[in-house]
Amino acid sequence: MAKKSISLSKEFLKGLWDDNPVLRMLLGLCPTLAVTNSAINGLSMGLATTFVLLSSSIIISLLRKVIPHQVRIAGYIVIIATFVTVADKFLAAYLPEISKALGPYVPLIVVNCLILGRQEAFSSKNGVGRSIIDALGMGLGFVFVLVVLGSIREILGSATLFNIQVLGDWFNPWMIMILPPGAFLTLGLLIGLGNWLNERKVKI
Amino acid sequence: MNKTAKMVIVLTVITALSGGILATWDGVTKPKIAYHQLQALKAAISDVLPSYDNYEEKDINGNKVYIGKIDGSTQPVGIAFKVDGSGFQGNISIMVGVDPSFTSITGIKVLGQIETPGLGTKIVEDPSNKADPFWFPEQFGGVVLFPQIDVVKNSIPQNPNEVQAISGATITSKAVVRIINDNIQQIKDSYQSAN
């Protein structure tokens, strides 16, 4: 049981940096690339995904001994899809503007491999407490990257941040940043930056 | 208990619970979602018609039209309806308001589109034009529908039936005009034959 010796704080922090879902594991890239054309979209997508990840982790870690191994994926998908639909309806009912901006990407959280990946790799093998910590860490790591990505693209592509103008009229927005190529460029540079920082950390 | 039976039972219970949760949640959110949709519809109608006291919803040959009326007057102030068509990347849906005789447009509002961000999306709002970000939809107000709406490029419209294209988004600009032109005759005919 060497695994249990990992402290809870490490379990939480690994999602933020060492095992960051986007920068280190390259999971959930479809929503990461598609909805981060503004900071608010990145934040809403990140929070919706975190909600689904956290809720499904709790349920699946509770049921981990009940669900037979052969049908676990089917079971997980039903549980995840339930929470995704709850989140989708919640956004449509209480935050219609955000729901409209995110469009089909909210229902598509179902197929985000980050969520199924964590259930398979973590919640199905660990208790509720640890699963909650893991889901929160992973979810916040995801939110963090989406907000950074969305902020960079929004500042350079629309000269605004959270819809507030941050760059003056002298700045001519780089249209490409809010188009799909801008997502690839920014994500590539962020992953490169992450790798560079990690390399330095190891050397020191 | 044998394995197969356990699989069936566990999956059945999970899906049944999931169904129950979703049905309950749907009941909670449905009226709110319907309310937002109605608000959006009302806002769109009041954006494209001159001021009115109330509107009447009518179904004519499968087309929904919204007739704006002023209290105490039998003559409507205008008629609003939704038209759809393909743009540069996907479907564009537009709320169009016209005067009761179908001679000119009173206003348009783009309800849904997936055009190129920063270019085609200027049909909704143009952030690069700080003085008048809504210049594109606004220029439709007063445009004459006869013989049809035309698009001009790189110049100020000279005739009452012309609108100016967005530079860099000519296809989207033309699509908006085409969608209106293509649909208006049919709605006009069915509206006038119903009255």
Chai-1 contact restraints between the chains, C-beta under 6 A:
chainA,res_idxA,chainB,res_idxB,connection_type,confidence,min_distance_angstrom,max_distance_angstrom,comment,restraint_id
A,I67,B,V10,contact,1.0,0.0,6.0,A-B,restraint_1
A,P68,B,K6,contact,1.0,0.0,6.0,A-B,restraint_2
A,P68,B,M7,contact,1.0,0.0,6.0,A-B,restraint_3
A,V71,B,M7,contact,1.0,0.0,6.0,A-B,restraint_4
A,V71,B,L11,contact,1.0,0.0,6.0,A-B,restraint_5
A,G75,B,I14,contact,1.0,0.0,6.0,A-B,restraint_6
A,V78,B,I14,contact,1.0,0.0,6.0,A-B,restraint_7
A,V78,B,T15,contact,1.0,0.0,6.0,A-B,restraint_8
A,V78,B,S18,contact,1.0,0.0,6.0,A-B,restraint_9
A,T82,B,S18,contact,1.0,0.0,6.0,A-B,restraint_10
A,T82,B,I21,contact,1.0,0.0,6.0,A-B,restraint_11
A,T85,B,L22,contact,1.0,0.0,6.0,A-B,restraint_12
A,V86,B,W25,contact,1.0,0.0,6.0,A-B,restraint_13
A,K89,B,W25,contact,1.0,0.0,6.0,A-B,restraint_14
A,K89,B,T29,contact,1.0,0.0,6.0,A-B,restraint_15
A,A92,B,I33,contact,1.0,0.0,6.0,A-B,restraint_16
A,A93,B,T29,contact,1.0,0.0,6.0,A-B,restraint_17
A,A93,B,K32,contact,1.0,0.0,6.0,A-B,restraint_18
A,A93,B,I33,contact,1.0,0.0,6.0,A-B,restraint_19
A,P96,B,H36,contact,1.0,0.0,6.0,A-B,restraint_20
A,M175,B,G118,contact,1.0,0.0,6.0,A-B,restraint_21
A,I178,B,P117,contact,1.0,0.0,6.0,A-B,restraint_22
A,I178,B,G118,contact,1.0,0.0,6.0,A-B,restraint_23
